[in-house]
C-alpha cells in the first residue's frame, strides 16, 4: 500500500513540474532594457596650426644689377660694364659670348648689314667675338652705361667721338691689342679677331681704367620688383625687324618661359660657345633719324641731343614709348605713355635702333608662339 502511495506522489510531482514548465514557455520573456549611456560631449580644443617659417631673402653681399634688375654679387654689380662690338654678317655667325651680354644692341652700319654691341656685366669666357670696328653712335650708346668700350678698329667718326666723350676703350689697333685679342686662324680675316675675358681684364689693368661706376651714374632703366604683364591690347608674339634685305632678324615669344627667342639668317641665333639660342625678357625698339654720312655709306643718326618714339615689348604685349637723350650730360631715358620713366621687367634686354622713316618695317604679329 505504501508502495502505491509513493508512486502516486511521484506522479503528481511530475505533472506539477510539466505544468509549470508549459506556463513558463507560454509567457513572454521579460524584456530587459539596457540603459544606453550617451558619452558626455567632450570639448575638442584644436591646436593652432603653426605658420610656416618663411625665410626672408636678405641678399647679403648682393646688389640689384643696373643692367638686368636682378640680384647679383656686389663685386659684379658695382663694376663698370664692358661694351663689346660684334661682327654680324652671316659668314661670321654664330658669334661667341653673346649669351653673356645683359643687353644687346643692334643698328645698321654700311651696306645694309647690322652690327651688334653687347653690354657685359660679367665676363667669363675666353672666346668673345668676332670683334669688329667701332661706329660713333655705338660709342655714344656705350657712354650711356659708363662702359669700357671694346672694339677692333674704328672709323674716323668713331675715333673723334671716343676723343670728344673721353671714352675708356680697348682697341685692337693699339699697343694693348695683343693683350686683349687673338686671332683664330681657321677663320678669314678680318672676321677672326677674338677677345678673352682674361685679356680684357689685363688690358683694363694696364691702362689703369677706373673699374667702379661713377658715383653720379644715373641708370636709364627702372625695373619692376616682380615679373609684370603689360596692360595693352597690342599683341606681340613675333617681332620682325626688317633692317634691310640682307638683315631681317625676328624674335618669337615663348609663353612657357615668357622669353623672346632670336632668329636671323633663316635659323636660330645661337651662341657658338654654349650652343644655346639667344633669349630676352625685354625688347626695346628705338626709332631714330638716320642717314648716310658720306659716299662710303657710313651711317649717322640724330642721338646727341634728341628725342623720339619707340616700343617696349615684354610678355607677348607691346606699348608705345618715347626717349630723350642729352649726350653732353650723359643722360638717356625711356618714358611710358604717361610720360613717366619707363619701368621694365627684370632680365635681359634687346635694343633695336631703327630708322624712324621706316617704322612700318617693324612688324608686331600675334602669330602663335613656338
C-alpha positions as CSV (number, residue, x, y, z in Angstrom):
1,X,0.0,0.0,0.0
2,X,2.8,2.4,0.9
3,X,4.4,1.5,-2.3
4,X,1.4,2.6,-4.3
5,X,1.1,5.9,-2.3
6,X,4.8,6.7,-3.1
7,X,4.2,6.1,-6.9
8,X,1.1,8.3,-6.8
9,X,3.1,11.1,-5.1
10,X,5.9,10.9,-7.6
11,X,3.4,11.1,-10.5
12,X,1.7,14.2,-9.0
13,X,5.0,16.0,-8.6
14,X,6.0,15.2,-12.2
15,X,2.7,16.5,-13.5
16,X,3.1,19.7,-11.5
17,X,6.6,20.3,-12.9
18,X,5.4,19.8,-16.5
19,X,2.5,22.3,-16.0
20,X,4.8,24.9,-14.6
21,X,7.2,24.5,-17.5
22,X,4.4,24.9,-20.1
23,X,3.2,28.0,-18.3
24,X,6.6,29.5,-18.3
25,X,7.0,28.7,-22.0
26,X,3.7,30.4,-22.9
27,X,4.6,33.6,-21.1
28,X,6.7,36.3,-23.0
29,X,10.2,36.6,-22.0
30,X,10.9,39.6,-19.9
31,X,12.5,42.3,-22.0
32,X,15.4,43.8,-20.2
33,X,16.1,47.3,-21.4
34,X,19.7,48.2,-21.2
35,X,20.3,51.7,-20.2
36,X,22.2,53.4,-23.0
37,X,24.6,55.8,-21.6
38,X,25.4,58.6,-24.0
39,X,29.0,59.7,-23.9
40,X,29.5,63.1,-22.5
41,X,30.3,65.8,-25.1
42,X,33.9,66.4,-25.0
43,X,35.1,69.8,-25.9
44,X,37.8,69.4,-28.5
45,X,40.4,72.1,-28.3
46,X,42.2,72.4,-31.7
47,X,45.8,73.2,-31.5
48,X,46.6,76.3,-33.6
49,X,48.4,75.4,-36.8
50,X,52.0,76.5,-36.8
51,X,52.6,79.1,-39.5
52,X,55.3,78.1,-41.9
53,X,58.6,79.8,-41.3
54,X,59.4,81.9,-44.3
55,X,63.0,82.8,-44.6
56,X,63.3,86.3,-45.9
57,X,65.9,86.7,-48.7
58,X,68.4,89.0,-47.3
59,X,70.6,89.2,-50.4
60,X,73.5,89.8,-48.2
61,X,76.6,90.7,-50.2
62,X,74.4,91.3,-53.3
63,X,73.1,94.3,-55.2
64,X,70.5,94.9,-57.9
65,X,72.0,94.9,-61.3
66,X,71.8,98.2,-63.1
67,X,71.6,96.3,-66.4
68,X,69.1,93.5,-65.6
69,X,67.4,94.5,-62.3
70,X,68.3,91.1,-60.9
71,X,70.3,90.4,-57.7
72,X,74.0,89.9,-58.5
73,X,77.1,89.6,-56.3
74,X,78.2,93.0,-55.1
75,X,81.6,92.6,-56.7
76,X,79.9,92.2,-60.1
77,X,77.0,94.8,-59.8
78,X,79.2,97.7,-58.7
79,X,81.8,97.2,-61.5
80,X,81.7,99.2,-64.8
81,X,80.4,97.1,-67.7
82,X,82.1,96.4,-71.0
83,X,80.5,97.3,-74.3
84,X,81.8,94.9,-76.9
85,X,81.4,95.2,-80.7
86,X,80.3,92.0,-82.5
87,X,80.5,91.2,-86.2
88,X,77.1,90.3,-87.5
89,X,77.4,89.1,-91.1
90,X,76.4,85.5,-92.0
91,X,79.9,84.3,-92.5
92,X,80.9,85.3,-89.0
93,X,77.9,83.7,-87.4
94,X,77.3,82.3,-84.9
95,X,79.2,84.7,-82.6
96,X,80.8,83.6,-79.4
97,X,79.9,85.0,-76.0
98,X,76.7,86.9,-77.0
99,X,74.6,85.0,-74.5
100,X,76.6,86.5,-71.6
101,X,75.5,90.0,-72.6
102,X,73.0,91.6,-70.3
103,X,71.9,94.0,-73.0
104,X,72.3,93.5,-76.8
105,X,72.2,96.5,-79.2
106,X,71.6,96.2,-83.0
107,X,71.8,99.0,-85.5
108,X,72.6,99.4,-89.2
109,X,76.1,100.1,-90.4
110,X,77.1,100.4,-94.0
111,X,75.8,98.2,-96.9
112,X,72.6,97.2,-95.1
113,X,74.4,95.0,-92.6
114,X,74.0,95.4,-88.9
115,X,76.5,95.3,-86.1
116,X,75.8,94.1,-82.5
117,X,77.1,95.5,-79.3
118,X,76.8,93.6,-76.1
119,X,76.8,95.3,-72.6
120,X,78.5,92.9,-70.3
121,X,78.2,92.9,-66.5
122,X,80.4,89.9,-66.1
123,X,83.0,88.2,-68.4
124,X,83.7,84.5,-68.0
125,X,84.6,83.1,-71.4
126,X,87.9,83.4,-73.2
127,X,86.3,83.4,-76.7
128,X,84.3,86.6,-77.3
129,X,83.7,87.7,-80.9
130,X,84.5,88.0,-83.5
131,X,85.1,91.6,-82.5
132,X,84.8,94.3,-85.1
133,X,85.3,98.0,-85.5
134,X,83.7,100.9,-83.8
135,X,81.0,103.2,-85.1
136,X,80.5,106.6,-83.5
137,X,76.8,106.1,-82.5
138,X,77.8,102.9,-80.7
139,X,80.4,104.9,-78.8
140,X,77.6,107.1,-77.7
141,X,75.4,104.1,-76.6
142,X,78.3,102.7,-74.6
143,X,78.7,106.0,-72.8
144,X,75.1,105.7,-71.6
145,X,76.3,102.8,-69.3
146,X,79.6,104.3,-68.2
147,X,81.1,101.3,-70.1
148,X,84.6,100.5,-71.2
149,X,84.3,100.2,-75.0
150,X,85.9,97.1,-76.6
151,X,86.5,97.2,-80.4
152,X,88.9,96.1,-83.1
153,X,89.3,99.1,-85.5
154,X,87.3,102.2,-85.9
155,X,86.1,104.8,-88.4
156,X,87.4,108.3,-88.3
157,X,84.0,109.4,-86.9
158,X,84.3,106.8,-84.1
159,X,87.8,108.0,-83.3
160,X,86.6,111.6,-83.0
161,X,83.6,110.5,-80.8
162,X,85.9,108.5,-78.5
163,X,88.1,111.5,-78.0
164,X,85.2,114.0,-77.5
165,X,83.5,111.9,-75.0
166,X,86.6,110.7,-73.3
167,X,85.7,107.1,-73.6
168,X,87.9,104.4,-72.0
169,X,88.4,101.9,-74.7
170,X,90.4,98.8,-75.6
171,X,91.2,98.9,-79.3
172,X,92.8,96.1,-81.2
173,X,94.8,98.6,-83.3
174,X,96.7,100.0,-80.3
175,X,99.6,98.6,-78.3
176,X,97.1,96.9,-76.0
177,X,95.8,94.9,-78.9
178,X,97.9,91.8,-78.4
179,X,97.0,91.7,-74.7
180,X,93.2,91.8,-75.2
181,X,92.8,90.0,-78.6
182,X,93.9,86.9,-80.5
183,X,93.3,85.6,-84.0
184,X,91.5,82.3,-84.9
185,X,93.4,81.4,-88.0
186,X,90.7,78.9,-89.1
187,X,88.6,81.9,-90.0
188,X,89.4,84.5,-92.7
189,X,90.5,88.0,-91.6
190,X,89.1,90.5,-90.7
191,X,86.4,88.2,-89.1
192,X,88.8,86.3,-86.9
193,X,89.7,88.6,-84.1
194,X,88.5,87.4,-80.7
195,X,88.8,88.9,-77.2
196,X,89.2,86.9,-74.0
197,X,87.8,87.7,-70.5
198,X,91.3,87.4,-69.2
199,X,92.8,89.6,-71.8
200,X,90.1,92.3,-71.3
201,X,90.8,92.4,-67.6
202,X,94.6,92.6,-68.2
203,X,94.1,95.4,-70.7
204,X,92.0,97.3,-68.2
205,X,94.6,97.0,-65.6
206,X,97.5,98.0,-67.9
207,X,95.6,101.1,-68.9
208,X,94.6,101.8,-65.3
209,X,91.0,102.4,-66.2
210,X,88.5,103.0,-63.4
211,X,86.6,99.8,-62.7
212,X,83.7,101.1,-60.5
213,X,80.6,103.0,-61.6
214,X,80.8,106.8,-61.3
215,X,79.1,107.9,-58.1
216,X,76.7,110.1,-60.0
217,X,75.9,107.5,-62.6
218,X,72.2,107.6,-63.5
219,X,70.7,104.4,-64.9
220,X,68.2,104.8,-67.7
221,X,66.3,101.7,-66.6
222,X,63.8,101.3,-63.7
223,X,62.8,97.7,-63.0
224,X,59.7,96.1,-61.6
225,X,60.4,94.0,-58.5
226,X,58.5,91.1,-60.0
227,X,57.5,90.0,-63.5
228,X,54.7,92.2,-64.7
229,X,52.4,91.9,-67.7
230,X,51.6,95.0,-69.8
231,X,48.1,96.3,-69.9
232,X,47.9,96.6,-73.6
233,X,45.8,95.4,-76.5
234,X,48.8,95.2,-78.8
235,X,49.8,91.6,-79.2
236,X,53.5,91.0,-80.0
237,X,54.1,87.3,-80.2
238,X,56.5,87.8,-83.0
239,X,58.6,90.9,-83.6
240,X,60.2,91.3,-87.1
241,X,62.8,94.0,-87.8
242,X,63.4,94.5,-91.5
243,X,66.7,96.4,-91.2
244,X,67.5,95.6,-94.9
245,X,67.2,92.9,-97.5
246,X,70.3,91.4,-96.0
247,X,69.4,91.6,-92.3
248,X,65.8,90.9,-91.1
249,X,66.0,89.3,-87.7
250,X,62.9,88.4,-85.7
251,X,62.1,87.3,-82.2
252,X,59.4,84.9,-81.2
253,X,57.7,84.8,-77.8
254,X,57.6,81.6,-75.8
255,X,54.6,81.7,-73.3
256,X,56.1,78.9,-71.2
257,X,59.2,80.8,-70.0
258,X,58.0,84.2,-71.1
259,X,61.1,85.0,-73.1
260,X,61.7,86.1,-76.7
261,X,64.0,83.9,-78.8
262,X,66.0,85.5,-81.6
263,X,66.4,84.3,-85.2
264,X,68.5,85.6,-88.0
265,X,69.7,84.4,-91.4
266,X,66.9,81.9,-91.5
267,X,67.8,80.0,-88.4
268,X,68.1,80.2,-84.6
269,X,70.6,82.8,-83.4
270,X,72.8,80.8,-81.1
271,X,75.9,81.4,-79.1
272,X,78.8,79.4,-80.5
273,X,80.2,78.8,-77.0
274,X,77.0,77.4,-75.4
275,X,75.1,76.3,-78.5
276,X,72.0,77.9,-76.9
277,X,69.6,80.3,-78.6
278,X,69.7,84.0,-77.6
279,X,66.7,84.9,-75.5
280,X,65.5,88.1,-74.0
281,X,62.9,89.2,-71.4
282,X,62.5,92.7,-72.9
283,X,62.6,94.3,-76.3
284,X,63.0,98.0,-76.9
285,X,62.7,99.4,-80.4
286,X,64.1,102.9,-80.5
287,X,63.2,104.9,-83.7
288,X,65.9,107.4,-84.7
289,X,66.6,109.8,-87.6
290,X,69.3,108.1,-89.6
291,X,71.1,108.9,-92.9
292,X,74.4,108.3,-94.8
293,X,77.2,110.5,-93.5
294,X,79.5,110.1,-96.6
295,X,79.9,108.4,-100.0
296,X,81.1,105.2,-98.3
297,X,77.6,104.6,-96.9
298,X,78.7,105.1,-93.3
299,X,75.6,105.9,-91.2
300,X,75.0,108.6,-88.7
301,X,72.0,109.3,-86.5
302,X,70.4,112.1,-84.5
303,X,71.0,111.0,-80.9
304,X,73.3,113.6,-79.4
305,X,70.6,115.9,-78.0
306,X,67.4,114.4,-79.3
307,X,64.2,112.6,-78.7
308,X,62.0,110.1,-80.4
309,X,59.4,107.3,-80.1
310,X,59.5,103.5,-80.0
311,X,58.1,100.4,-78.5
312,X,58.6,98.5,-75.2
313,X,57.7,94.8,-75.6
314,X,57.5,92.1,-73.0
315,X,55.4,89.0,-72.1
316,X,53.7,89.0,-75.5
317,X,52.5,92.6,-75.5
318,X,53.8,96.0,-76.7
319,X,53.3,99.6,-75.7
320,X,54.4,102.8,-77.2
321,X,57.2,104.7,-75.5
322,X,59.3,107.8,-76.0
323,X,63.0,108.5,-75.4
324,X,65.2,111.5,-74.7
325,X,68.9,111.8,-74.7
326,X,71.4,114.6,-73.9
327,X,74.9,113.3,-74.8
328,X,76.7,116.2,-73.1
329,X,75.1,115.3,-69.7
330,X,75.3,111.5,-70.4
331,X,71.6,111.3,-69.7
332,X,69.4,108.9,-71.6
333,X,65.9,107.8,-70.6
334,X,62.9,106.0,-71.9
335,X,59.4,107.1,-70.9
336,X,56.0,105.3,-70.8
337,X,52.8,106.6,-72.4
338,X,52.0,108.8,-69.3
339,X,55.4,110.4,-69.5
340,X,56.9,108.6,-66.5
341,X,60.3,106.9,-66.5
342,X,59.8,103.5,-68.2
343,X,59.7,100.5,-65.9
344,X,60.7,97.2,-67.4
345,X,60.8,93.6,-66.3
346,X,64.0,92.2,-64.7
347,X,66.0,90.2,-67.2
348,X,68.0,90.6,-70.4
349,X,67.1,93.3,-72.9
350,X,67.5,93.5,-76.7
351,X,67.5,97.1,-78.1
352,X,67.0,97.7,-81.8
353,X,68.0,101.2,-83.1
354,X,65.8,101.5,-86.1
355,X,65.3,104.3,-88.8
356,X,62.2,106.3,-87.9
357,X,61.2,106.8,-91.5
358,X,60.8,103.0,-91.9
359,X,58.6,102.3,-88.9
360,X,56.4,100.1,-91.0
361,X,59.3,97.7,-91.3
362,X,59.0,96.8,-87.7
363,X,56.2,94.3,-87.7
364,X,54.4,93.1,-84.5
365,X,52.4,90.0,-85.0
366,X,50.0,87.8,-83.0
367,X,51.5,84.7,-84.5
368,X,51.3,81.8,-82.1
369,X,54.4,81.3,-80.0
370,X,56.6,78.4,-80.8
